[in-house]
Amino acid sequence: GIVDAVTPPSLRGSRFLWPYGHDGRMPSLRDFVHSVIVNEFKGPEPSPEILEAIVAYIMDIDFLPNRRLDPSGKLLGLKSAAEKRGEALFYKPFAHDPSMSCAACHIPSSAFVDHLSHDVGSEGFFKTPTLLNVDFNGPYFHDGRYATLDEAVAHFDRMFYLGLSTQDRQDLVAYVKAIGDGDEPFVRDSVDLRLKELREFITVL
């Protein structure tokens, strides 16, 4: 019943994506989880054990692996012509402010984030979202206003006066989709998978 709704963020790679909340208001994941339970959902005060268990669970959720990325965020393997052009645009300084570029905020070696909040024309300051697994994380922006990456790129083109051509936009989207790819976000249930989970659980015990 609240009109200023926000999109639920992916929990993948949360341990790398501080601060927490779309606006980056929470420095720790523990504080953020507590606030969601008690303030956003008006739930009862969780016990310290329950709170720590939820945080530990979230911290263990990793990004989907992307075989095309090396640990520094560099795109590997054969690149299409569009991906190559898009990669160059991603690192290219903005004409009106040479200190800025896509890569200045979406730092490849830092999970494609800078851990800061910015005004990107979305009614306030919001933290830089990761581009890792972005193919699976639509809709985009804190309020889900854009259904596709093409629309998100067009927004930044308008907001920062990038002067991108239609081809430029398509190339940038091709590059972002390449770095934002990953293995499928689910594995079909099977006997082998259940046995593997049991073995891991027994190891922990």
QUITA-V583178 format. One record per residue. RES is the residue in one small letter. PSI is psi in radians with two decimals (none if undefined). BURIAL is b if it has 16 or more other ideal C-beta (glycine too) atoms within 10 Angstrom, else e. D_FIRST is the distance of its C-alpha to the first C-alpha in Angstrom with 2 decimals. Layout:
BEGIN
{{RES/PSI/BURIAL/D_FIRST} {RES/PSI/BURIAL/D_FIRST}}
END
This chain:
BEGIN
{{g/0.15/e/0.00} {i/2.29/e/3.81} {v/-0.37/e/6.42} {d/1.00/e/9.20} {a/2.72/e/8.79} {v/2.72/e/12.21} {t/2.43/e/14.39} {p/2.18/e/15.70} {p/2.69/b/19.29} {s/2.58/b/22.29} {l/-0.04/e/24.10} {r/2.28/b/27.48} {g/0.38/b/29.89} {s/-0.59/b/27.64} {r/-0.27/e/30.82} {f/-0.03/b/31.93} {l/0.59/b/28.79} {w/2.78/e/28.51} {p/3.07/b/26.91} {y/2.77/b/23.49} {g/2.63/b/19.95} {h/-0.58/b/19.40} {d/0.08/e/20.88} {g/0.52/b/23.58} {r/-0.26/e/22.92} {m/2.05/b/24.17} {p/-0.46/e/27.87} {s/2.57/e/27.95} {l/-0.61/b/26.12} {r/-0.82/b/26.58} {d/-0.68/b/24.78} {f/-0.82/b/21.89} {v/-0.75/b/21.55} {h/-0.76/b/21.84} {s/-0.69/e/19.10} {v/-0.79/e/16.66} {i/-0.88/b/17.64} {v/-0.72/e/17.88} {n/-0.92/e/15.52} {e/-0.68/e/12.60} {f/0.10/e/12.54} {k/0.65/e/14.30} {g/3.00/e/17.13} {p/2.74/e/20.73} {e/2.11/e/23.20} {p/2.62/e/24.75} {s/2.69/e/28.51} {p/-0.62/e/30.32} {e/-0.76/e/31.57} {i/-0.77/e/28.21} {l/-0.80/b/26.88} {e/-0.61/e/30.06} {a/-0.74/e/29.93} {i/-0.77/b/26.48} {v/-0.77/b/27.69} {a/-0.69/e/30.96} {y/-0.84/e/29.30} {i/-0.70/b/27.18} {m/-0.34/e/30.30} {d/-0.12/e/32.19} {i/2.03/e/30.04} {d/2.91/e/32.17} {f/2.63/b/31.90} {l/2.35/b/33.07} {p/2.43/e/36.73} {n/1.84/b/37.77} {r/-0.22/e/41.51} {r/-0.08/b/41.80} {l/2.40/b/40.89} {d/3.01/e/43.27} {p/-0.39/e/42.23} {s/0.03/e/42.40} {g/0.18/b/39.92} {k/2.40/e/42.74} {l/2.18/b/42.53} {l/3.01/e/45.43} {g/-2.97/e/47.46} {l/2.25/e/48.11} {k/2.46/b/45.78} {s/2.86/e/45.35} {a/-0.67/e/46.43} {a/-0.72/b/42.83} {e/-0.70/b/41.82} {k/-0.80/e/44.81} {r/-0.70/b/44.00} {g/-0.66/b/40.33} {e/-0.73/b/41.44} {a/-0.71/e/43.70} {l/-0.62/b/40.91} {f/-0.65/b/38.64} {y/-0.16/e/41.33} {k/2.26/e/42.56} {p/2.54/e/42.13} {f/2.47/b/40.19} {a/-0.69/e/42.69} {h/-0.25/e/41.25} {d/1.61/e/40.95} {p/-0.22/e/43.22} {s/-0.16/e/41.64} {m/2.58/e/38.45} {s/2.99/b/37.92} {c/-0.74/b/35.36} {a/-0.28/b/37.29} {a/-0.55/e/37.23} {c/-0.74/b/33.55} {h/1.33/b/33.35} {i/2.00/e/36.48} {p/-0.68/b/37.88} {s/-0.07/e/39.68} {s/0.79/e/36.61} {a/0.47/b/34.22} {f/0.63/b/33.51} {v/2.86/b/31.71} {d/0.05/e/33.03} {h/0.45/e/30.70} {l/2.88/e/29.82} {s/2.54/b/26.95} {h/2.76/e/27.52} {d/1.90/e/26.26} {v/0.55/b/26.28} {g/0.57/e/24.63} {s/0.71/b/21.00} {e/0.95/e/19.95} {g/-3.11/e/21.30} {f/2.22/e/23.45} {f/2.57/b/22.57} {k/2.68/b/24.91} {t/2.09/b/27.13} {p/2.64/b/25.89} {t/2.66/b/28.66} {l/-0.10/b/30.17} {l/2.28/b/31.41} {n/0.38/b/30.00} {v/-0.41/b/27.95} {d/-0.45/b/28.87} {f/0.01/e/26.55} {n/0.29/b/23.62} {g/2.84/e/22.11} {p/2.98/e/19.99} {y/2.77/b/21.15} {f/2.85/b/20.14} {h/-0.47/b/17.43} {d/0.15/e/14.77} {g/0.52/e/16.59} {r/-0.39/e/17.82} {y/2.20/b/21.16} {a/-0.42/e/21.87} {t/2.80/e/25.49} {l/-0.54/b/27.80} {d/-0.74/e/29.69} {e/-0.66/e/26.81} {a/-0.75/b/26.35} {v/-0.71/b/30.11} {a/-0.65/b/30.19} {h/-0.83/b/27.65} {f/-0.59/b/29.94} {d/-0.77/b/32.93} {r/-0.78/e/31.58} {m/-0.71/e/30.28} {f/0.26/b/33.52} {y/0.89/e/35.97} {l/-0.36/b/37.35} {g/0.62/e/39.10} {l/2.45/b/38.60} {s/2.98/e/40.14} {t/-0.72/e/38.55} {q/-0.72/e/40.79} {d/-0.80/b/39.77} {r/-0.77/b/36.08} {q/-0.69/e/36.96} {d/-0.74/b/39.20} {l/-0.70/b/36.66} {v/-0.70/b/34.12} {a/-0.72/b/36.96} {y/-0.79/b/37.67} {v/-0.67/b/34.08} {k/-0.61/b/33.73} {a/-0.78/b/37.01} {i/-0.36/b/36.04} {g/0.17/b/32.53} {d/3.11/b/33.94} {g/2.98/b/34.53} {d/2.79/e/35.45} {e/2.47/e/33.11} {p/0.24/e/30.11} {f/2.74/e/31.08} {v/2.28/e/34.35} {r/2.43/e/35.11} {d/2.49/e/35.83} {s/2.88/e/39.55} {v/-0.76/e/42.21} {d/-0.73/e/43.39} {l/-0.73/e/39.98} {r/-0.68/e/39.60} {l/-0.68/e/43.14} {k/-0.77/e/42.45} {e/-0.69/e/39.43} {l/-0.72/e/41.61} {r/-0.73/e/44.38} {e/-0.71/e/42.08} {f/-0.75/e/40.73} {i/-0.67/e/44.32} {t/-0.74/e/45.31} {v/-0.75/e/42.71} {l/none/e/43.97}}
END
